[in-house]
Amino acid sequence: MKRADPSVRGGRLDRWAPIVFTAPTLLFIVTLMVFPFFYSIYLSLLKYKLTLPAASIHFAGLDNYRYMLHNASFLRATEWTFVFSVIAVAVEVTLGMIMALTLSSTAFGNRTAVFKSLFIMPLMLAPIVSAKIWSLLFQVIYGPINYVLSSLGAGRVSWSGEPLPAKLSIILVDIWQSAPFCMLILLAALKTVPKELTEAAAIDGAGRFGSFFKVTLPQIRHFLALVVSIRIMDALRVFDSVVALTNGAPGESTETLATVTYKTAFRYADIGAGSAGSILYFLFIVVFSLLAFVFLQRKPDRS
C-alpha cells in the first residue's frame, strides 16, 4: 500500500490551517456584527411598531429615514452629540498630551510608575459605574461638589436641572474617564521620537515649545490621528453617562444620538424608525471619524 508523501500532507495542512484557525473568529464576527447590521437595514425599511399587530408590518422604503431626518429631537441630538464630541475629545487629547509629557520627563523621578497607575485608575471602572459615582457627586443638596461651591460662596448648581450645567457635567465625566486612555497612547508615542532630533533642536536654539511643535508633534502625528479617531468614535457613541446623569433632561437638551435612537426603538416601540436612526447614526460616526483621521494624517506643509 502506497503511503502519502509527507510533503503533500504538509502542504495541505499549510493550506487549511489558516482557515481552521480563523473560522471561529469569522463566525463570531458574522454572527454578532455583520448579520445584525444587515438585519437592522432590513428593519429600517419596514413600518414596524411593537404596539401594533404583526399583520400591520409592511415595506415602507425610505420613509423611516425621511422621518428621522425631519425629526426635531433627532436633529437636536445630532447637533449636541457633535458639539460634545468636539469639546470632549479636544480637551481629552490636550490633557492626555500634558500628562504624557509630564510622565516622560523627570518631574516625578522614580515615582513615575506610581503616578502613571494613579492617572489610569478611571480606566478601570465601567462607564456606567463612573457615571453613577459622579451622579452622587453632582447631587444638588448632599453632593460634595455643591458643598464645596457653597463653601466658596458660589452657590449650589442644579447639575441635572439646567441645560448648561447638565451638558458640562456630561463633558466632565467623559474627560475624567477618557483622558487617561489618550495619555497611554501618547506616552507610548513620545517614546518613539528619536532623541537625536530633540537634541539637535536644542542645539539649534529651539526652546521646549519650539522643539515640541516643530519636532515632537510632527513625529507622532500618526499616533495622534489614531487616538483622536478612536476617541471621536467613542464620544459619538456616548450613552451610559447621559442615562446615568440626566437621562436626556432637562427637556431633551442632553439627548444624544444614542439615547434618541434607543428611546425611539424601545420606549416608543418604533422599531423601523429606531433602526433607521441607528443606520444614520452609524454613517455619521464613520464619516466624521474618517474625516478626522485623514485630516490629522496629512503631512504638515513645509513650504
C-alpha positions as CSV (number, residue, x, y, z in Angstrom):
1,M,0.0,0.0,0.0
2,K,1.4,3.3,-1.1
3,R,1.9,5.8,1.8
4,A,1.1,9.5,1.3
5,D,4.1,11.8,0.7
6,P,4.8,13.8,3.9
7,S,5.4,16.9,1.9
8,V,2.0,16.7,0.3
9,R,0.3,16.3,3.7
10,G,2.4,19.2,5.0
11,G,1.2,21.3,2.1
12,R,-2.4,20.5,2.8
13,L,-2.0,21.4,6.4
14,D,-0.4,24.7,5.4
15,R,-3.4,25.5,3.2
16,W,-6.1,24.5,5.7
17,A,-4.5,25.7,8.9
18,P,-5.3,29.5,8.3
19,I,-9.0,28.6,7.5
20,V,-9.3,26.3,10.6
21,F,-7.8,28.8,13.0
22,T,-9.7,31.9,11.7
23,A,-13.1,30.3,11.1
24,P,-14.3,30.6,14.8
25,T,-13.4,34.3,14.8
26,L,-15.0,34.9,11.4
27,L,-18.1,33.1,12.6
28,F,-18.2,35.1,15.8
29,I,-17.9,38.4,13.8
30,V,-20.6,37.4,11.3
31,T,-23.0,36.3,14.0
32,L,-22.6,39.3,16.3
33,M,-21.8,42.1,13.9
34,V,-22.4,41.5,10.2
35,F,-25.8,39.8,10.5
36,P,-27.3,42.3,13.0
37,F,-26.1,45.2,10.8
38,F,-27.8,43.9,7.7
39,Y,-30.9,42.9,9.7
40,S,-31.1,46.5,11.0
41,I,-31.0,47.7,7.4
42,Y,-33.9,45.4,6.7
43,L,-35.9,46.5,9.7
44,S,-35.3,50.2,8.8
45,L,-37.2,49.6,5.5
46,L,-40.3,48.4,7.3
47,K,-43.2,50.1,9.0
48,Y,-42.8,48.1,12.2
49,K,-44.2,49.2,15.6
50,L,-44.4,46.8,18.6
51,T,-47.7,48.4,19.7
52,L,-49.4,47.3,16.5
53,P,-50.4,43.8,15.4
54,A,-47.8,41.8,13.4
55,A,-50.2,42.0,10.4
56,S,-49.6,45.8,10.2
57,I,-45.9,45.3,9.4
58,H,-45.2,46.3,5.8
59,F,-42.5,47.6,3.5
60,A,-42.0,51.4,3.8
61,G,-39.0,52.1,1.7
62,L,-37.1,55.2,2.9
63,D,-40.0,56.6,4.9
64,N,-38.3,55.9,8.2
65,Y,-35.1,57.7,7.1
66,R,-37.1,60.7,6.0
67,Y,-38.9,60.7,9.3
68,M,-35.7,60.6,11.4
69,L,-34.0,63.3,9.2
70,H,-37.0,65.6,9.8
71,N,-37.4,64.6,13.5
72,A,-36.6,67.7,15.6
73,S,-35.4,65.5,18.5
74,F,-33.0,63.6,16.3
75,L,-31.6,66.8,14.7
76,R,-31.1,68.4,18.1
77,A,-29.4,65.3,19.4
78,T,-27.1,65.3,16.3
79,E,-26.1,68.9,17.0
80,W,-25.4,68.2,20.7
81,T,-23.6,65.0,20.0
82,F,-21.3,66.7,17.5
83,V,-20.6,69.6,19.9
84,F,-20.0,67.3,22.8
85,S,-17.6,65.1,20.8
86,V,-15.5,68.1,19.6
87,I,-15.2,69.7,23.0
88,A,-14.6,66.4,24.9
89,V,-12.0,65.0,22.5
90,A,-10.1,68.3,22.2
91,V,-9.8,68.6,26.0
92,E,-9.0,64.9,26.5
93,V,-6.3,64.8,23.9
94,T,-4.8,68.1,25.3
95,L,-4.8,66.8,28.9
96,G,-3.6,63.4,27.7
97,M,-0.6,65.1,26.0
98,I,0.2,67.2,29.1
99,M,0.1,64.1,31.3
100,A,2.2,62.1,28.8
101,L,4.8,64.9,28.6
102,T,4.9,65.1,32.4
103,L,5.4,61.4,32.9
104,S,8.0,61.2,30.1
105,S,10.0,63.9,31.8
106,T,11.9,63.7,35.1
107,A,9.3,65.6,37.0
108,F,8.3,62.6,39.2
109,G,11.7,61.0,39.3
110,N,11.5,57.3,40.5
111,R,7.7,57.7,41.3
112,T,6.7,57.8,37.6
113,A,5.2,54.3,37.8
114,V,3.1,55.3,40.8
115,F,1.7,58.4,39.2
116,K,1.0,56.5,36.0
117,S,-1.1,54.0,38.0
118,L,-3.0,56.8,39.6
119,F,-3.7,58.5,36.3
120,I,-5.1,55.4,34.7
121,M,-7.4,54.5,37.6
122,P,-10.5,55.9,35.8
123,L,-10.0,53.4,33.0
124,M,-10.5,50.5,35.5
125,L,-14.2,51.5,36.1
126,A,-17.0,50.6,33.8
127,P,-18.6,53.8,32.2
128,I,-21.9,53.3,33.9
129,V,-20.2,52.9,37.3
130,S,-18.2,56.1,36.8
131,A,-21.4,57.9,35.8
132,K,-23.2,56.7,38.8
133,I,-20.4,57.8,41.1
134,W,-20.4,61.2,39.5
135,S,-24.2,61.5,39.8
136,L,-23.8,61.2,43.6
137,L,-21.1,63.9,43.5
138,F,-23.4,66.2,41.4
139,Q,-26.4,65.9,43.7
140,V,-27.9,69.3,44.4
141,I,-28.4,69.1,48.2
142,Y,-26.0,66.5,49.5
143,G,-23.4,66.4,46.7
144,P,-19.8,67.1,47.6
145,I,-19.3,69.4,44.6
146,N,-22.2,71.7,45.5
147,Y,-21.0,71.6,49.1
148,V,-17.5,72.9,48.0
149,L,-19.1,75.5,45.8
150,S,-21.4,76.8,48.5
151,S,-18.5,76.9,50.9
152,L,-16.7,79.1,48.5
153,G,-19.7,81.4,48.2
154,A,-20.6,80.4,44.7
155,G,-24.0,78.9,45.5
156,R,-25.4,75.5,44.6
157,V,-25.8,74.4,41.0
158,S,-28.6,72.3,39.7
159,W,-26.4,69.9,37.6
160,S,-29.3,68.0,36.1
161,G,-32.0,70.7,36.2
162,E,-30.4,73.3,33.9
163,P,-29.2,72.7,30.3
164,L,-25.7,74.2,30.6
165,P,-24.7,72.6,33.9
166,A,-26.1,69.3,32.7
167,K,-24.1,69.4,29.5
168,L,-21.0,70.4,31.4
169,S,-21.4,67.5,33.8
170,I,-21.5,65.0,30.9
171,I,-18.4,66.5,29.3
172,L,-16.6,66.5,32.6
173,V,-17.3,62.8,33.3
174,D,-16.2,61.8,29.8
175,I,-13.0,63.8,30.1
176,W,-12.2,62.2,33.5
177,Q,-12.7,58.7,32.2
178,S,-11.1,59.0,28.7
179,A,-8.1,61.4,29.2
180,P,-6.0,58.6,30.7
181,F,-6.5,56.5,27.6
182,C,-5.2,59.4,25.5
183,M,-2.3,59.7,27.9
184,L,-1.3,56.0,27.5
185,I,-1.3,56.1,23.7
186,L,0.6,59.4,23.6
187,L,3.1,58.3,26.2
188,A,4.0,55.4,24.0
189,A,4.2,57.7,21.0
190,L,6.6,60.0,22.8
191,K,9.0,57.1,23.3
192,T,9.3,56.6,19.5
193,V,10.7,60.1,19.0
194,P,14.5,59.9,18.4
195,K,16.4,61.7,21.0
196,E,18.8,62.9,18.3
197,L,16.1,65.1,16.8
198,T,15.2,66.8,20.1
199,E,18.9,67.2,20.9
200,A,19.6,68.8,17.5
201,A,16.6,71.1,18.1
202,A,18.1,72.1,21.4
203,I,21.5,72.8,19.8
204,D,19.8,75.0,17.2
205,G,18.3,77.1,20.0
206,A,14.7,75.8,19.9
207,G,13.1,76.1,23.3
208,R,10.8,73.5,24.8
209,F,7.7,74.7,22.9
210,G,9.6,75.1,19.6
211,S,11.0,71.6,19.9
212,F,7.6,70.2,20.8
213,F,5.7,71.8,17.9
214,K,8.4,71.5,15.2
215,V,9.9,68.1,16.1
216,T,7.9,66.1,18.5
217,L,4.4,66.8,17.2
218,P,5.2,66.0,13.6
219,Q,6.9,62.8,14.6
220,I,3.8,61.5,16.5
221,R,1.1,62.8,14.2
222,H,0.1,59.2,13.2
223,F,-0.4,58.3,16.8
224,L,-2.3,61.5,17.3
225,A,-4.5,60.7,14.4
226,L,-5.2,57.3,15.8
227,V,-6.1,58.4,19.3
228,V,-8.3,61.2,18.0
229,S,-10.2,58.9,15.6
230,I,-10.7,56.3,18.3
231,R,-11.9,58.9,20.8
232,I,-14.2,60.5,18.3
233,M,-15.9,57.2,17.6
234,D,-16.3,56.6,21.4
235,A,-17.5,60.1,22.1
236,L,-20.1,60.0,19.3
237,R,-21.4,56.8,20.9
238,V,-21.9,58.3,24.4
239,F,-24.8,56.7,26.2
240,D,-24.0,55.4,29.7
241,S,-23.1,58.8,31.2
242,V,-26.1,60.5,29.7
243,V,-28.5,57.9,31.0
244,A,-27.0,57.9,34.5
245,L,-26.6,61.6,34.9
246,T,-29.5,63.3,33.1
247,N,-31.4,60.7,31.0
248,G,-31.7,63.4,28.4
249,A,-33.0,66.1,30.8
250,P,-33.8,68.9,31.2
251,G,-36.3,68.5,28.5
252,E,-34.3,67.0,25.6
253,S,-31.3,69.2,25.9
254,T,-28.8,66.5,26.6
255,E,-30.3,63.8,24.4
256,T,-27.6,62.2,22.2
257,L,-27.9,60.2,19.0
258,A,-27.6,57.0,21.0
259,T,-30.3,57.9,23.5
260,V,-32.7,59.2,20.9
261,T,-32.3,56.1,18.8
262,Y,-32.7,53.8,21.8
263,K,-35.8,55.6,23.0
264,T,-37.3,55.6,19.6
265,A,-36.9,51.9,19.2
266,F,-37.7,50.6,22.7
267,R,-39.5,53.4,24.7
268,Y,-41.8,54.4,21.8
269,A,-41.7,50.9,20.3
270,D,-41.0,52.2,16.7
271,I,-38.5,49.5,15.6
272,G,-38.5,50.7,12.0
273,A,-37.7,54.3,12.8
274,G,-35.2,53.3,15.5
275,S,-33.4,51.0,13.1
276,A,-33.2,53.8,10.5
277,G,-31.8,56.1,13.2
278,S,-29.2,53.6,14.1
279,I,-28.1,53.3,10.5
280,L,-27.9,57.1,10.1
281,Y,-26.0,57.2,13.4
282,F,-23.5,54.6,12.2
283,L,-22.9,56.5,9.0
284,F,-22.4,59.7,10.9
285,I,-19.8,58.1,13.1
286,V,-17.9,56.5,10.2
287,V,-17.8,59.7,8.1
288,F,-16.8,62.0,10.9
289,S,-14.2,59.7,12.3
290,L,-12.6,59.1,8.8
291,L,-12.6,62.8,8.1
292,A,-10.8,63.5,11.4
293,F,-8.3,60.7,10.7
294,V,-7.5,61.8,7.2
295,F,-7.1,65.4,8.3
296,L,-4.7,64.6,11.1
297,Q,-2.7,62.1,8.9
298,R,-1.8,64.9,6.4
299,K,1.8,65.8,6.3
300,P,2.4,69.4,7.6
301,D,3.1,72.0,4.9
302,R,6.8,72.8,4.9
303,S,6.7,75.5,2.3
